[in-house]
Amino acid sequence: MPVTALFFIVIYCILTGLLAWYDYKTGLLPDRLVCPLLWCGILFYVVINPQQLPSSVLGPIAGYCSLAGLYWL
């Protein structure tokens, strides 16, 4: 495992732990923690595996559009 991947894994674990704790206490997932997690994931693919960058960008777009579509229905 490259050292750069380890950096992203540590950031992922910290942000996911904070999100789990905050969700347990309030029942909400704040954007100030979710958005950095999203950008960290996309940056991971830019640095580690740029060939899969299009699918790593399309995933969040599809997820957001599906949830926004459910909301508007």
C-alpha positions as CSV (number, residue, x, y, z in Angstrom):
1,M,0.0,0.0,0.0
2,P,1.5,3.4,-1.0
3,V,2.1,5.9,1.8
4,T,-0.2,8.4,0.1
5,A,-3.1,5.9,0.3
6,L,-2.4,5.6,4.0
7,F,-2.9,9.4,4.4
8,F,-6.3,9.1,2.7
9,I,-7.3,6.2,4.9
10,V,-6.4,8.1,8.0
11,I,-8.5,11.1,6.9
12,Y,-11.4,8.8,5.9
13,C,-11.3,7.1,9.3
14,I,-11.2,10.4,11.2
15,L,-14.1,11.9,9.3
16,T,-16.2,8.8,9.4
17,G,-15.7,8.5,13.1
18,L,-16.7,12.1,13.6
19,L,-19.8,11.6,11.4
20,A,-20.8,8.5,13.3
21,W,-20.4,10.3,16.7
22,Y,-22.3,13.4,15.5
23,D,-25.1,11.3,14.0
24,Y,-25.4,9.3,17.2
25,K,-25.7,12.5,19.3
26,T,-28.0,14.6,17.0
27,G,-29.4,12.3,14.2
28,L,-27.9,14.6,11.6
29,L,-24.9,14.5,9.2
30,P,-23.5,18.0,8.9
31,D,-22.3,19.3,5.5
32,R,-19.1,20.6,7.2
33,L,-18.0,16.9,7.7
34,V,-19.7,15.3,4.7
35,C,-18.3,17.6,2.0
36,P,-14.7,17.2,3.0
37,L,-15.2,13.4,2.9
38,L,-16.6,13.7,-0.6
39,W,-13.7,15.8,-1.8
40,C,-11.1,13.6,-0.1
41,G,-12.6,10.6,-1.9
42,I,-12.4,12.4,-5.3
43,L,-8.8,13.6,-4.5
44,F,-7.9,10.0,-3.6
45,Y,-8.8,8.9,-7.2
46,V,-6.9,11.9,-8.7
47,V,-3.8,11.0,-6.8
48,I,-3.9,7.2,-6.6
49,N,-6.0,6.0,-9.6
50,P,-6.8,8.7,-12.1
51,Q,-8.2,6.1,-14.6
52,Q,-11.3,5.7,-12.4
53,L,-11.8,9.4,-11.9
54,P,-14.9,9.6,-14.1
55,S,-16.7,6.9,-12.2
56,S,-15.7,8.4,-8.9
57,V,-17.3,11.7,-9.9
58,L,-20.4,10.2,-11.5
59,G,-21.1,8.2,-8.3
60,P,-21.8,11.3,-6.1
61,I,-23.7,13.0,-8.9
62,A,-26.0,10.0,-9.3
63,G,-26.4,9.7,-5.6
64,Y,-27.3,13.3,-5.2
65,C,-29.7,13.3,-8.2
66,S,-31.5,10.2,-7.0
67,L,-32.0,11.7,-3.5
68,A,-33.0,15.1,-4.8
69,G,-35.5,13.4,-7.2
70,L,-37.1,11.5,-4.2
71,Y,-37.3,14.8,-2.3
72,W,-39.0,16.7,-5.1
73,L,-41.5,13.8,-5.8
